[in-house]
């Protein structure tokens, strides 16, 4: 059987690194994409030291030239994991203190970047017999969770939450466009994970949080399309996340 290939954005650390590692452990050739060449190559060296097949791809999701160069480097692709993301705020993280500049920067990476990368790689993905796209979202992008009795409901979503809600809608839109073909696209939330994004205050291990993304990346033909999923989080047993 022909080896699958996957590209993971933001793969140099945290959840992205664990997604790349987990896919490689399942025999997938992984293109570990990162904005920083030094950090990206260091991550690939760690993967290769474990006997895993990985290749570094320099990729800044906000830079069209960088994306074009990445597309030229990756000759075949079965799986795209849009993991790169940022969380920024102003003042005391109140939405009323949010500046347009900060909001624009968050959306440029978390939303526009996903559109740019996905659309650029779609021609390559569509050559695959079983193309899969996984968007790494967040529970704070769920309107149901944020307005109910969920653990995160006491938080303000700010630009980050709004960007993840937008990412969820993009996931649905893509899934409708490709509903009659083999391409499947889904969103997932890793839960509150120990990463640089939250100064390692999360309570979940990145390797565990990466599992649902890995499962969605390797979906069978009868798997879901256009859904939002989580990996049996401690406070919510259902793996389907409400919009």
Buried (B, 14 or more C-beta within 10 A) or exposed (E): EEEBBBBBBBBBBBBBBBBBBBBBBBEBBBBBBBBEEEBBBBBBEBBBEEEBBBBBBBBBBBBEEBBEBBBEBBEEBBBBBBBBBBBBBBEEBEBEEBEEEBBEBBBBBBBBBBBBBBEBBBEBBEEBEBBBBBBBBBBBBBBEBBEEEBBBBEBBBBBBBBBBBBBBBBBBEBBEEBEEEBBBBBBBBBBBBBBEBEEEEBEBEBBBBBBBBBBBBBBEEEBBBBBBBBBEBEEBEEBEBEB
